Amino acid sequence: MTTSESASSPAAAPSTPSAAGTPSGRRLRVAVVGAGPAGFYTVEALVKQKERPASVDLFERLPAPYGLVRYGVAPDHQKIKSVTVAYDKLGARPDVRYFGNVSIGHGAISVEDLFDHYDHVVFTVGCETDRRLGIPGEDLEGSHAATSFVAWYNGHPDFADYRADLRTERAAIVGIGDVAMDLSRLLVRPYADLRRTDMANAALAAFAESRVREIVVLARRGPAQAAFAAKELEDIVELPGVHVSVDREHVRADLAACEADHQTPHHGLLKRKLEFLAHLAEKEPKPGDKRVVLRFFASPVRLHGEAGRVTGIEIERNQLVTDERGRTSARGTGVFETLPVGLVFRSVGYRGVPIPGLPFDDGAGIVPNADGRVLRNGHPWPNVYVAGWIKRGPSGVIGTNKSDAAHTVQKMLEDAPALDGTPEKSGEGIVDVLRERGIHFVTYPDWKALDAIEVERGKASGKVREKLVRVPEMLGALGPR
């Protein structure tokens, strides 16, 4: 574990009884850092709780809010993105302020600055980077982190200059979670479908030239351990001219074991997923079909290349072993093969990025915490909290962040009496700091203006929206301050 502890936190004063012998219950002023799902659900839990009034400022380092809903959800899953309607209702509340284009810790505003102006600070920044494979050849051209590729096709400003050449017939995806399913689906989906979405124009140009006909999805373990949701695979199966290939023996073995062991966690969901895979294993491809091959018990050991570009992925066949505690893991068998591929995507998980001024658990890739209370030197750091992926790691779906945020807010409310009797924080102090330091912050009305601009741009080209993908472009669209 590595930690950064240069910041000072706001002092936690003892609770001061009022004349009636009960806490004063004064208004809380709270900063929430990160305007993705976890951030909005934290805001929601704070403003809708009945224990004490709260004013909330929501900070986001990019001009646009929504985090992974905007920059992570696949462009062809517009229905999932409709959750932002609820976020917009929160952004319009008088007790909520939005400060976009404000980077905390990495920019002109430090964690210490927030401690000066807020009673509680909650970090909901998510997990912004990827886990590496740690194998030779990983940095060859044509080898991509799924996190980067997804951010690029979704128009994330950090990846406006990213490039991907899809002019190859075979690709490999390492990992078998929902992101791997998203990548597989987009790579085999007809371009005519993609061009109507909000996919970034640079990515659309690359997909228009794509020659990908086959995708091999590599999983270290078996079908029973595959992390994807069945619905994600169903979306691929429903595409015209696409065949999903599954090893029938692997699926049959896992299905038989599942049927024999009703104590398996989430038994019903697992059985239905395995039954669906068994059904797919019996289907035969049609001539001309694109193929998505689910390859189980396979781990990458090396990427091969020529002239600096990927030409193949070497894999080792695995077997499952069980330890004395009943935990299963994949172990290599010493049998290797090389698959010719021109593209490789690693999709083996997200991890957090350290924020100067906050402790960070480098091994787990999260901020160390107990029930959402940030830990410094192993002890709760008064008035500093986390929610979402930076709290628990990259797990669950968008809605999982709602209960997670509510749990953190409950801990904040339990700690709030320690602030009673201390002076109430001013809401204008942070605004003065931002203006003094020349930070062009974006308000929620500003964002809704940008939103309207993107939608209008999309209509002109037959798309859901056409995103502004560079920060200067976004700020310029708002006109002079």
C-alpha positions as CSV (number, residue, x, y, z in Angstrom):
1,M,0.0,0.0,0.0
2,T,1.2,3.5,-0.8
3,T,-0.3,6.6,0.9
4,S,-0.2,10.3,0.4
5,E,-1.0,12.2,3.6
6,S,0.1,15.7,3.1
7,A,-3.4,17.2,3.4
8,S,-5.0,18.3,6.6
9,S,-8.6,17.4,7.3
10,P,-11.2,19.6,8.9
11,A,-11.2,19.2,12.6
12,A,-13.9,17.0,14.1
13,A,-15.3,19.0,17.0
14,P,-17.2,17.3,19.8
15,S,-20.9,17.4,19.6
16,T,-22.3,20.5,21.4
17,P,-25.8,20.2,23.0
18,S,-28.3,23.0,22.4
19,A,-30.2,24.6,25.3
20,A,-32.7,21.8,25.0
21,G,-30.0,19.2,25.5
22,T,-30.1,17.9,21.9
23,P,-27.7,18.5,19.0
24,S,-28.4,21.6,17.0
25,G,-28.5,19.6,13.7
26,R,-27.2,22.5,11.6
27,R,-27.0,22.4,7.9
28,L,-24.2,20.3,6.4
29,R,-22.2,21.6,3.5
30,V,-20.8,18.6,1.5
31,A,-18.5,18.3,-1.5
32,V,-18.9,15.3,-3.7
33,V,-16.0,14.8,-6.1
34,G,-16.9,12.9,-9.3
35,A,-20.1,13.3,-11.2
36,G,-20.7,9.8,-12.4
37,P,-23.5,7.5,-11.1
38,A,-21.9,7.1,-7.6
39,G,-21.6,10.9,-7.3
40,F,-25.2,11.5,-8.3
41,Y,-26.5,8.8,-6.1
42,T,-24.5,10.3,-3.2
43,V,-26.1,13.7,-3.9
44,E,-29.6,12.0,-4.0
45,A,-29.1,10.3,-0.7
46,L,-27.9,13.5,0.9
47,V,-30.7,15.8,-0.3
48,K,-33.5,13.3,0.3
49,Q,-32.6,12.2,3.8
50,K,-34.7,13.7,6.6
51,E,-32.2,13.7,9.5
52,R,-30.7,17.2,8.7
53,P,-30.6,19.7,5.9
54,A,-27.6,19.5,3.5
55,S,-26.3,21.6,0.7
56,V,-24.2,19.7,-1.9
57,D,-21.6,20.8,-4.4
58,L,-20.8,18.3,-7.1
59,F,-17.3,18.5,-8.7
60,E,-16.3,17.0,-12.0
61,R,-12.9,17.4,-13.8
62,L,-14.6,17.3,-17.2
63,P,-17.2,19.9,-18.4
64,A,-19.8,17.1,-18.9
65,P,-21.2,15.0,-16.0
66,Y,-22.4,11.4,-15.9
67,G,-19.0,9.6,-15.8
68,L,-19.3,6.0,-17.1
69,V,-22.9,6.5,-18.2
70,R,-21.6,9.0,-20.8
71,Y,-18.1,7.6,-21.4
72,G,-18.5,3.9,-20.6
73,V,-21.9,2.6,-21.6
74,A,-21.8,1.3,-25.2
75,P,-23.3,3.7,-27.8
76,D,-25.8,1.1,-28.9
77,H,-27.2,0.9,-25.4
78,Q,-29.0,4.3,-25.4
79,K,-31.8,3.0,-23.1
80,I,-29.3,2.5,-20.3
81,K,-28.1,6.1,-20.7
82,S,-31.7,7.3,-20.0
83,V,-30.8,7.1,-16.3
84,T,-29.4,10.6,-16.7
85,V,-33.0,12.0,-16.7
86,A,-33.0,11.4,-12.9
87,Y,-29.5,12.9,-12.6
88,D,-30.7,16.1,-14.3
89,K,-33.5,16.5,-11.8
90,L,-30.9,16.4,-9.0
91,G,-28.7,18.9,-10.9
92,A,-31.6,21.3,-11.1
93,R,-32.3,21.4,-7.4
94,P,-31.5,24.7,-5.5
95,D,-29.6,22.9,-2.8
96,V,-27.2,21.3,-5.4
97,R,-24.5,23.1,-7.3
98,Y,-22.5,21.6,-10.2
99,F,-18.8,22.6,-10.8
100,G,-17.7,21.0,-14.0
101,N,-14.2,21.4,-15.5
102,V,-12.7,21.5,-12.0
103,S,-10.0,18.9,-11.3
104,I,-9.5,18.1,-7.6
105,G,-6.0,17.1,-6.5
106,H,-4.6,16.9,-10.0
107,G,-5.4,20.5,-10.8
108,A,-5.6,24.0,-9.3
109,I,-7.9,22.9,-6.5
110,S,-6.4,20.7,-3.8
111,V,-8.0,18.2,-1.4
112,E,-7.0,20.7,1.4
113,D,-9.0,23.4,-0.3
114,L,-12.1,21.3,0.0
115,F,-11.5,20.7,3.7
116,D,-11.4,24.5,4.2
117,H,-14.9,25.0,2.7
118,Y,-16.9,21.8,3.5
119,D,-18.0,19.8,6.5
120,H,-17.8,16.5,4.7
121,V,-16.0,15.5,1.5
122,V,-17.0,12.4,-0.5
123,F,-14.8,11.0,-3.3
124,T,-16.8,9.2,-6.0
125,V,-14.2,9.3,-8.8
126,G,-14.5,5.7,-9.9
127,C,-11.7,3.5,-11.4
128,E,-10.3,5.4,-14.3
129,T,-7.6,3.1,-15.7
130,D,-7.1,-0.6,-16.6
131,R,-5.3,-3.6,-15.2
132,R,-2.5,-4.8,-17.3
133,L,-1.8,-8.4,-18.4
134,G,1.9,-8.1,-17.6
135,I,3.0,-10.2,-20.6
136,P,5.6,-9.6,-23.4
137,G,4.3,-7.7,-26.4
138,E,1.5,-6.0,-24.5
139,D,2.5,-2.6,-25.9
140,L,2.6,-3.6,-29.6
141,E,0.5,-1.6,-32.0
142,G,-2.9,-3.2,-32.2
143,S,-2.9,-4.1,-28.6
144,H,-5.5,-2.0,-26.7
145,A,-6.7,-1.5,-23.2
146,A,-10.5,-1.9,-23.2
147,T,-10.7,1.1,-20.9
148,S,-9.0,3.3,-23.5
149,F,-10.8,1.9,-26.5
150,V,-14.2,2.3,-24.8
151,A,-13.4,5.9,-23.8
152,W,-12.2,6.7,-27.3
153,Y,-15.3,5.5,-29.1
154,N,-17.5,7.2,-26.5
155,G,-15.8,10.6,-27.1
156,H,-13.9,11.0,-23.9
157,P,-11.8,14.2,-24.1
158,D,-8.7,12.4,-22.7
159,F,-8.8,10.1,-25.8
160,A,-9.7,12.6,-28.5
161,D,-6.4,11.8,-30.3
162,Y,-6.5,8.0,-29.7
163,R,-6.4,5.8,-32.8
164,A,-7.4,2.2,-33.5
165,D,-7.0,0.4,-36.8
166,L,-9.7,-2.2,-37.2
167,R,-8.7,-3.4,-40.7
168,T,-8.0,-7.0,-39.7
169,E,-10.1,-10.1,-39.9
170,R,-9.5,-11.6,-36.5
171,A,-9.4,-10.1,-33.0
172,A,-8.9,-11.4,-29.5
173,I,-10.4,-10.1,-26.3
174,V,-8.8,-11.1,-23.0
175,G,-11.5,-11.3,-20.3
176,I,-15.1,-12.4,-20.4
177,G,-17.1,-9.8,-18.4
178,D,-19.7,-7.3,-19.7
179,V,-17.1,-5.0,-21.2
180,A,-15.8,-7.9,-23.3
181,M,-19.3,-8.5,-24.5
182,D,-19.8,-4.8,-25.4
183,L,-16.6,-4.9,-27.5
184,S,-17.6,-8.1,-29.2
185,R,-21.0,-6.8,-30.1
186,L,-19.8,-3.5,-31.4
187,L,-17.1,-5.1,-33.5
188,V,-19.6,-7.4,-35.3
189,R,-22.6,-5.1,-35.3
190,P,-23.5,-3.6,-38.8
191,Y,-22.0,-0.2,-39.3
192,A,-25.4,1.2,-40.3
193,D,-26.6,0.6,-36.7
194,L,-23.5,2.4,-35.2
195,R,-23.7,5.5,-37.3
196,R,-27.1,6.5,-35.7
197,T,-25.6,6.3,-32.2
198,D,-23.6,8.9,-30.3
199,M,-20.3,7.2,-31.1
200,A,-17.5,9.7,-31.6
201,N,-16.9,10.6,-35.3
202,A,-13.3,9.5,-35.3
203,A,-14.3,6.0,-34.0
204,L,-17.1,5.8,-36.5
205,A,-14.6,6.4,-39.3
206,A,-12.5,3.5,-38.0
207,F,-15.5,1.2,-37.6
208,A,-16.6,2.0,-41.2
209,E,-13.3,0.5,-42.4
210,S,-13.4,-2.5,-40.0
211,R,-12.7,-5.9,-41.5
212,V,-13.2,-7.9,-38.3
213,R,-15.0,-11.1,-39.1
214,E,-14.1,-13.2,-36.0
215,I,-13.5,-12.4,-32.4
216,V,-12.0,-14.9,-29.9
217,V,-13.0,-14.1,-26.3
218,L,-10.5,-15.7,-23.9
219,A,-11.5,-16.7,-20.4
220,R,-9.0,-18.1,-17.8
221,R,-11.6,-20.3,-16.2
222,G,-14.8,-22.1,-17.3
223,P,-18.3,-21.2,-18.3
224,A,-19.6,-21.3,-14.7
225,Q,-17.1,-18.6,-13.7
226,A,-17.7,-16.3,-16.7
227,A,-18.6,-12.8,-15.4
228,F,-20.8,-11.5,-18.1
229,A,-24.6,-11.1,-17.7
230,A,-26.6,-13.5,-19.9
231,K,-28.4,-10.5,-21.5
232,E,-25.1,-9.1,-22.8
233,L,-24.5,-12.3,-24.7
234,E,-28.1,-12.5,-25.9
235,D,-27.7,-9.0,-27.5
236,I,-24.8,-10.5,-29.6
237,V,-26.8,-13.6,-30.5
238,E,-29.7,-11.5,-31.8
239,L,-27.5,-9.7,-34.3
240,P,-28.1,-10.8,-37.9
241,G,-25.3,-12.8,-39.5
242,V,-23.5,-13.4,-36.3
243,H,-22.7,-16.9,-34.9
244,V,-21.6,-17.4,-31.3
245,S,-19.4,-20.5,-30.9
246,V,-19.1,-22.3,-27.5
247,D,-17.3,-25.5,-26.6
248,R,-20.2,-27.9,-25.9
249,E,-18.2,-30.3,-23.7
250,H,-17.1,-27.4,-21.4
251,V,-20.6,-26.2,-21.0
252,R,-22.1,-29.6,-20.5
253,A,-19.7,-30.4,-17.7
254,D,-20.4,-27.1,-15.9
255,L,-24.2,-27.5,-16.4
256,A,-24.2,-31.0,-14.9
257,A,-22.2,-29.8,-11.9
258,C,-24.6,-26.9,-11.4
259,E,-27.6,-29.1,-11.6
260,A,-26.1,-31.4,-9.0
261,D,-25.1,-28.7,-6.6
262,H,-28.1,-26.5,-5.5
263,Q,-25.9,-24.6,-3.0
264,T,-24.0,-22.8,-5.8
265,P,-24.2,-19.0,-5.3
266,H,-26.9,-17.5,-7.4
267,H,-27.8,-21.0,-8.6
268,G,-30.9,-20.0,-10.6
269,L,-29.1,-17.3,-12.6
270,L,-26.1,-19.5,-13.2
271,K,-28.2,-22.4,-14.4
272,R,-30.1,-20.2,-16.8
273,K,-26.8,-18.8,-18.2
274,L,-25.3,-22.3,-18.6
275,E,-28.5,-23.6,-20.3
276,F,-28.3,-20.7,-22.7
277,L,-24.7,-21.5,-23.5
278,A,-25.6,-25.1,-24.0
279,H,-28.2,-24.1,-26.4
280,L,-25.7,-22.0,-28.4
281,A,-23.2,-24.9,-28.4
282,E,-25.7,-26.9,-30.4
283,K,-26.2,-24.3,-33.1
284,E,-24.3,-24.5,-36.4
285,P,-23.0,-21.4,-38.2
286,K,-24.4,-20.3,-41.5
287,P,-22.2,-19.5,-44.5
288,G,-20.9,-16.0,-44.3
289,D,-21.6,-15.5,-40.6
290,K,-19.3,-13.4,-38.5
291,R,-18.2,-15.4,-35.5
292,V,-17.7,-14.7,-31.8
293,V,-15.8,-17.6,-30.2
294,L,-16.0,-18.0,-26.5
295,R,-12.7,-19.8,-25.6
296,F,-12.6,-21.1,-22.0
297,F,-9.6,-22.3,-19.9
298,A,-7.1,-20.1,-21.8
299,S,-4.6,-17.5,-20.6
300,P,-2.5,-15.2,-22.7
301,V,1.3,-15.6,-22.2
302,R,2.7,-13.5,-25.0
303,L,1.7,-11.2,-27.9
304,H,3.7,-11.8,-31.1
305,G,4.3,-9.1,-33.6
306,E,6.1,-8.0,-36.8
307,A,7.3,-4.5,-37.6
308,G,5.9,-3.4,-34.2
309,R,2.3,-4.6,-34.8
310,V,0.4,-7.5,-33.3
311,T,0.3,-10.7,-35.4
312,G,-0.7,-13.3,-32.9
313,I,-1.5,-14.1,-29.3
314,E,0.1,-17.1,-27.5
315,I,-2.1,-18.8,-25.0
316,E,-1.7,-21.6,-22.4
317,R,-4.5,-24.0,-21.8
318,N,-5.7,-24.1,-18.2
319,Q,-7.3,-26.5,-15.8
320,L,-9.3,-25.6,-12.7
321,V,-7.9,-26.5,-9.3
322,T,-9.5,-26.3,-5.9
323,D,-7.6,-25.4,-2.7
324,E,-8.2,-26.6,0.8
325,R,-10.8,-23.8,1.4
326,G,-12.8,-24.9,-1.7
327,R,-11.7,-21.9,-3.8
328,T,-11.1,-22.6,-7.5
329,S,-8.4,-21.0,-9.7
330,A,-6.9,-21.6,-13.1
331,R,-3.6,-23.4,-13.4
332,G,-1.6,-23.7,-16.6
333,T,-1.2,-27.2,-18.1
334,G,2.0,-26.4,-20.1
335,V,0.2,-26.8,-23.4
336,F,0.5,-23.7,-25.6
337,E,-0.8,-22.5,-28.9
338,T,-0.6,-19.3,-30.9
339,L,-3.7,-17.7,-32.5
340,P,-3.1,-15.5,-35.5
341,V,-4.8,-12.1,-34.7
342,G,-4.3,-8.5,-35.8
343,L,-6.0,-6.9,-32.7
344,V,-5.9,-7.7,-29.0
345,F,-8.1,-6.0,-26.3
346,R,-7.4,-6.6,-22.7
347,S,-10.5,-6.4,-20.7
348,V,-9.5,-7.7,-17.3
349,G,-10.7,-5.0,-15.0
350,Y,-10.5,-1.3,-14.0
351,R,-8.5,0.2,-11.1
352,G,-8.5,3.5,-9.4
353,V,-5.9,6.3,-9.9
354,P,-4.3,7.9,-6.8
355,I,-5.4,11.4,-5.9
356,P,-2.8,13.7,-4.3
357,G,-3.8,14.3,-0.8
358,L,-5.7,11.0,-0.3
359,P,-4.4,7.6,0.9
360,F,-4.4,4.9,-1.8
361,D,-4.2,1.2,-1.7
362,D,-2.0,0.4,-4.7
363,G,-2.6,-3.3,-4.5
364,A,-6.4,-3.1,-4.5
365,G,-6.5,0.0,-6.7
366,I,-8.9,1.8,-4.3
367,V,-8.9,4.4,-1.5
368,P,-8.6,2.4,1.8
369,N,-11.8,2.7,3.8
370,A,-14.1,1.1,6.3
371,D,-17.8,1.3,5.4
372,G,-17.0,4.4,3.2
373,R,-15.0,6.2,5.9
374,V,-11.5,6.8,4.4
375,L,-8.7,5.2,6.4
376,R,-5.5,7.0,7.1
377,N,-2.8,5.0,8.8
378,G,-5.4,2.4,9.5
379,H,-7.8,4.8,11.3
380,P,-10.9,6.6,10.0
381,W,-10.1,10.1,8.7
382,P,-12.8,12.4,10.1
383,N,-15.2,13.8,7.6
384,V,-13.6,12.2,4.5
385,Y,-15.5,9.5,2.7
386,V,-15.7,7.4,-0.5
387,A,-18.5,5.8,-2.5
388,G,-18.7,3.8,-5.7
389,W,-15.9,1.9,-7.4
390,I,-13.1,3.9,-5.7
391,K,-14.7,2.6,-2.4
392,R,-15.3,-1.1,-3.3
393,G,-13.6,-1.7,-6.6
394,P,-15.1,-2.2,-10.1
395,S,-18.1,-4.4,-9.4
396,G,-21.9,-4.3,-9.9
397,V,-24.0,-2.4,-12.4
398,I,-25.0,1.3,-12.5
399,G,-27.8,0.7,-10.0
400,T,-25.4,-1.0,-7.5
401,N,-24.0,2.5,-6.8
402,K,-27.3,3.7,-5.4
403,S,-27.3,1.4,-2.4
404,D,-23.6,1.8,-2.0
405,A,-23.9,5.6,-1.9
406,A,-26.8,5.5,0.6
407,H,-24.6,3.3,2.8
408,T,-21.8,5.9,2.8
409,V,-24.3,8.7,3.4
410,Q,-25.7,6.9,6.5
411,K,-22.2,6.8,7.9
412,M,-21.8,10.5,7.3
413,L,-25.0,11.2,9.1
414,E,-23.9,9.1,12.0
415,D,-20.7,11.2,12.2
416,A,-22.5,14.6,11.7
417,P,-23.3,15.3,15.3
418,A,-19.5,15.9,15.9
419,L,-19.9,19.1,13.7
420,D,-22.8,20.6,15.7
421,G,-21.6,23.7,17.5
422,T,-19.0,24.5,14.9
423,P,-19.4,27.5,12.6
424,E,-21.5,26.8,9.5
425,K,-19.5,26.8,6.2
426,S,-20.1,29.5,3.6
427,G,-21.2,28.5,0.2
428,E,-19.4,31.4,-1.5
429,G,-15.9,30.6,-0.4
430,I,-15.2,27.9,-3.0
431,V,-16.6,30.1,-5.7
432,D,-14.2,32.9,-4.8
433,V,-11.3,30.4,-4.9
434,L,-12.3,29.2,-8.3
435,R,-12.5,32.7,-9.7
436,E,-9.3,33.9,-8.1
437,R,-7.4,31.0,-9.7
438,G,-9.0,31.6,-13.1
439,I,-10.8,28.3,-13.4
440,H,-13.5,28.3,-16.0
441,F,-16.1,26.2,-14.2
442,V,-19.2,24.8,-15.8
443,T,-22.5,25.1,-14.1
444,Y,-25.5,22.7,-14.6
445,P,-27.3,25.2,-16.8
446,D,-24.1,25.5,-18.8
447,W,-24.1,21.7,-19.2
448,K,-27.7,21.6,-20.3
449,A,-26.8,24.2,-22.9
450,L,-24.0,21.9,-24.1
451,D,-26.3,19.0,-24.1
452,A,-28.8,20.8,-26.3
453,I,-25.9,21.7,-28.7
454,E,-24.8,18.1,-29.0
455,V,-28.4,16.9,-29.7
456,E,-28.9,19.5,-32.4
457,R,-25.5,18.5,-34.0
458,G,-26.7,14.9,-34.0
459,K,-30.0,15.7,-35.7
460,A,-28.1,17.4,-38.5
461,S,-26.2,14.1,-39.2
462,G,-28.9,11.6,-38.3
463,K,-27.4,10.6,-35.0
464,V,-28.7,10.5,-31.4
465,R,-26.2,13.2,-30.6
466,E,-22.8,14.3,-31.8
467,K,-20.5,14.8,-28.8
468,L,-18.1,17.6,-28.3
469,V,-15.0,15.6,-27.6
470,R,-12.4,18.3,-26.7
471,V,-12.6,20.5,-23.6
472,P,-11.7,23.8,-25.4
473,E,-14.4,23.0,-27.9
474,M,-16.9,22.5,-25.1
475,L,-16.0,25.7,-23.3
476,G,-15.9,27.6,-26.5
477,A,-19.4,26.5,-27.4
478,L,-20.6,28.2,-24.2
479,G,-19.2,31.6,-25.4
480,P,-17.2,34.1,-23.3
481,R,-17.7,34.2,-19.6
